[in-house]
Amino acid sequence: MTVNRVCFNCGSSSFVSDRSLGGKIVCSKCGSSSFKNKSSSFLKSKKFVFLAIAIAIFIIVI
């Protein structure tokens, strides 16, 4: 299972292990070591479905 990460500075998804920094993962385009996880549209759509179901149940109860 791979973790979807992107560079916080440039948005690139290509990373390399820098030997001079003791194997620290850095962006291959800009050299930054700060990254974040990609947001998954599946999770957002899943939250939307649960919200829609909750609103429908609330309307039916009233």
Secondary structure, 3 states (H helix, E strand, C coil): CCCCEEECCCCCCCEEEEHHHCCEEEECCCCCCCEEECCCHHHHHHHHHHHHHHHHHHHHHC
